[in-house]
């Protein structure tokens, strides 16, 4: 990389990676007295650099020759702290974040409020007053999970123009109403944005073709936990296709049932994003655990 990350002066302890290993295991080997909980806290409270790129992903894959640097002071993650947004990875070109439900990715014409874009732009301008975050893809307000932003227009255009070649794995998990009959399958339809909702047609009616693959992970208590992979990224695609299957996402008042909301949120989470770096061509893989409230729905019912 020709650019380096602007950061406050800090003292770092440097390590060289000798064999393929995940970041958490690498840190554990060098800090044998620290518990895994303490190591995860370290990733959130101190700056950890992998080849000069900030990362907080505990299972980040390290390769021989990489340099890991850990700040010696609790400077936090580059002074970034927000209850609805966590930076998972940052380098000179990209920021990968985990977004909580309730936060818009970017403003729409009808809504003017703080969004992931404005929050990240404020953060970047602490180091460079002309910096800003550039939207690449988005998640619905009520969907949580992994989201990527560019730090310059050239990188944004590269990602948008070559999205299908760059992103090789992107998955979601959701909880739907009812115990699904099929264990796996796919949905193909044509979606049309009607402003207030997205309509779905089994035949080409002039809408945009949308293809969704699904796999049932668990069924219990009148719900199904489903992993979803998209061939296309249309607006509300997963929510509409789950409705098409007769098993809407719980907490979805638009395409489901207003009164079916046992966890107080839309049960849709973008848990995996894997892509080739648009500048360095490195493979980057990010994965977050399923939200705990999803798992609680499948716990054995107490008598």
Secondary structure, 3 states (H helix, E strand, C coil): CCCCCCCCCCCEEEEECCCCEEHHHHHHHHCCCCCHHHHHHHHHHCCEEECCEEECCCCCEECCCCEEEEECCCCCCCCCCECCEEEEEECCCEEEEEECCCCCCCCCCCCCCCCHHHHHHHHHCCCCCCCCCEECCCCCCCCEEEEEEECCHHHHHHHHHCHHHHEEEEEEEEEEECCCCCCEEEEEEEEEECCCCEEEECCCCCCEEEEEEEEEEEEECCEEEEEEEECCCCCCHHHHHHHHCCCCECCCCCCCCCCCCCCCCCCEEEEEEEEECCCCCCEEEEECCCCHHHHHCCCCCCC
